[in-house]
Amino acid sequence: MNSLIFDIQRFCVYDGPGIRTTVFFKGCNMHCAWCHNPESFSAAPELLFRAEKCTACGACAVCPNGAHTFENGVHYFDRTRCTGCGLCVAQCLNDALEISGKSMTADAVMAVIDKDAKYYKSSGGGVTFSGGEASLQFDLLSELLTRCKEKGYHTALETNGLIAPARLKALIPLVDLFLLDYKHTDPSAHQKWTGAPLQPVLDTLAALNAAGAAVVLRCPVIPGINDTDVHFAAIRALKAQYACVQSAEIMAYHDIGKSKWDALGLPYTLADLKTVSPEQKKRWEESIAD
């Protein structure tokens, strides 16, 4: 059983309680305009090209499909010719090229997870599965969750909420904590900025509540998009309405992902936004407090 993983981060402290390992699955059914992991959008391997690091040495011309060409000392990358094979990455001496997406088995992922078992136990931590949207790779996710539970690891699933009801029902017994994104209160704005409808997210929250699951709402707040009194009031209302919601977290906008949009050749519509200050984040957190 193989699936595409684009990162595994150890010693994480922001993706659930304690010290954790976070596994990032490739592929997503939302395309949020502010996403700081745009390499998670596609379910296929992708090449990131960081032109600012390139010295036009020509080593990447090993590409069998001619995706890399050079003229008058300028490197031209034709993304339509790239199949994500990674041959060029191995030749690049300047870290200008990177493949996002590695095929991994459950055994391979668990081998990384198991390295920090003692830290999970001592800190009350565990393993978080994220993305992209991890539930899209349901078979591998279920296998990993089952194996983690068998080992006594605390499990968390960070999800955008677009999970088919049957899959959600199967996942609930395997997940100790759901980190559920809540991105916008207005359905039309949610569709515009995430590329997906809002109602399935609310349906997922209701199903989690009915099942007695534990939920933390994760609320990305983007200036000019959802930093409104109406949205903050809606977050407070969800906390009051659903007993499953343990807390709500403000995920203030930052611009560190912009360079990855550029490296993937994707247009970034929020280029003029700056990282939110700690003071502004604190004010937003106060606005959703009980």
N, C-alpha and C positions, 0 to 999 in steps of 0.2 A: 504494500500500500504506500504509494508515493504521492506527495503533494508539494506545491511550491511554497517555500518559506523564504521571506526576504530578510529576516533578521531574527536573531535570538539574543536578547540582552540579559545578562546576569547582574545580580546585585541591584535590582530595581527597588525603589522605595515609594513610588508614586502610583503604582498600578494595583493597589490593594494593600492589606495589612502586612507589616513586617518586611523582611527581605525576600525578594521574589525573583524568579526567572520569568521573563515575558517573551512569548513566542509569537512572532508576527506572520500571519498567513497572507499570501498574495491574492488579490482579487477582491473587489468591493462592488456592492450594488448601490452605493451612493457615490457621487463625485462632488464633494463639498468644495466650494470655491476657496476656502481658507486652509484646506488640508495640508498638514506639514509632512505627510507621508504620501505624496502623489504617486510614488513608485508602487503603491499598493493597489491602485485603480485596476490595472490590467492583471488578468490571471495568467499571463504569459511572461516569460523572461524578457527583460528590457535592458537596453544599454543606456547608461547615463554618460553623456559626454560633457565634460567641464572644459570649455574652450579656453578659459583663463589659465588653465594649467598646461595647456598643450604648447609644445615647442616646435610642432610641425616636423618632427624628426623622420617621419615616414614609416616607422616600424609597424604601425597598425595596418599598413597596406597588405598584410598577409590575408586580409578578409577574402574568402573565396567568392563572395558575391559582389565585390567591388564597392562596398559601402563607404570606404575611406579613399579619397583621392586628394592629390596635392597639385597645386598650380601656383607658380611664382611665390613659393614659400607659405602658401595658405592652405590649411587643412579644411577640406569640404567633407561633411558627413551626410550621406543620403540615408536617412532613417528607413525609407521604404525598402531598401535592399538588405537591411539588417535582420538576421534571424535569431539574434541573441545567443550565438554559439560560444562566444567568449574568447575566441582565438586572439582577437586583437588586444583584449585586456591583458593577457599573459605577456604580450610584447611591450606594452606601454611602460615606460620607465618613470613617468611623471605623475602617475595616479590621475590621469585625465579621463580614463575610461573605467567603468565599473558595471558589472552585471548585477541587476536586481532580480532575485528569484533563483532559488536552488532547490532541486528536487531532493526531498528527504523522506526516508521511511520513518515509521513510528519508533523503531529501534534507535535510529540515529538521533532523533529529537530527544528521546528519553535518556540517551547517553549524556547529553548536555544537561538536561534537567537534573539528573541524579548527582551531578558533581557537587551541588550545593545543598544536599539533603540536610546536613547538619545545621545549616544556617536557617532553613525553613523552620526546623524544630525549635531552635534556640530563640528565634525572633517572633514566632507566631506567623511566619510568612508562608509562602507557597508558590504556586505557578499560575500565571495569568496568560490567557490566550487572547490574542488581539489581531489586528489587521491594518488595513482592509477589514473585511467581515469574515471572521473565522468560520462561521456557520455555513458558508458557501462550500467549504471543503468538509462536509459533514462526517464522512467516514473516518478520515484521519483525526478530526477533532474528537469524535466520540471515542475512538480507540485511545487517544492520549488522555482524555479525561478519565476514562475507566482505569487505566493503568496508574494514573496519579492517585486516584481515590484508593486503589488497592494498596498503594504504598503509604497512605495516610497523609498525602500532601493536600494542603488547603488549595482549592481550585477557584479561579475567578475567570469570568468571560466578559471581555470588553466588547460590546456589540452596539450597532446602530439601531437595533430593534427590528430590522427587516428580516425576520425569521419565519419561515413557514410554520403554521401552528403544530403540525405533526412533529416537525424537527424540534421545536421548542419544548413540546411535551416530553420528548425523549431526552433532551439535554438537562432539564430541570433537576432530576435526581443526581446528576453528576456534577453540578456546579454549586459551590458553596456561596458564591457572591456574584451577582450580575452587576457589571458596570455599564449602565444603560445611558447612551447619549440622548440628550434632549436638546435639539438644535434651534428650533423656532416654534413659536406659538401659532402663528398665522399659516394656514395650510398652503395658500398660494405662494407665500414667501418661502416656506419650507421647500416646496417643489422647485422654485426658482434657484435657490442657493445650494440645494443638495442634489437636485435631479431626481428626487423621490418623494412620494406622498407622505404626509404626516400620520394619517389614520392608522396604518399598520404598526407604527411605533407605539401609539396609544393602546392599540389592541394587545401588543406584547406586554406592556406595563400592566394592563388589567389582568392578563393571564398569569403573570408572575405573582400578582397580588392574590389571585384566587388560589394559587398553588402554595401560598405561604413562603415564597422564595425571599431571599434577602437581596435588596437592590440599593445601589448608590446611583443617583442621577448625576451624570456628567454633563455639564452645561457649557459648551464653548460659547464665549461671548465676544462678538466681533463688532467693533465700533461702526456705527452707521447701518448695521444690518439687524441686530437683535438686542442692542443695549437700551431697551425701552422699559418704562415702568410696567407696561402691559405684560411684557415677557417675564419680568421678575415676579410680578404678581401671579402669573400662571405657574411658575416654579414653586412658589409658596403654596399655591392651591393643591398642586400634585402631592407635595409632601404631607399636606393635611388630609387629603382624600385617601391615600393609599398607605395602609399600615406596613406594607413591605418596604417602603422607602426609608432607609436608615438615615440618609443624609443626602445633601446635594452639594456638588463641588463646582465652583466656577473655574473653567478652563480659559483663562484670558488669552486673547489673540497674541501670537508672536509671529515674527516674519522669518524665522530661521529656515523655514521650508521653501522659501522662494527660490533659492539657488537650485533646488532639486527640480522644480518646475522647469527652470531654464535648461537644466541638464537633460531633461526628458523631451525638450522641444515643445512643451505645453505652454499656452498663453496663460499668464497669471493676471487675473482681472483686479486683484487687490494690491497692485504694486506700490501704490501711494500710501498704504497703511503702515504705521509704525508699531513696534511692539508696545503693548500696554504696560504702563508703569505699575509698580507694586502698590502705589497709593490708590490708583484707580481700581485695581483688582480688589483691594480691601473694601472700597466703597461698594462695589458690586456684591461682594460677599455679605456685607451688612444688609444689603437690600433684599436678600433672600433668607435672612435669618428669621427664626421663629419669633 
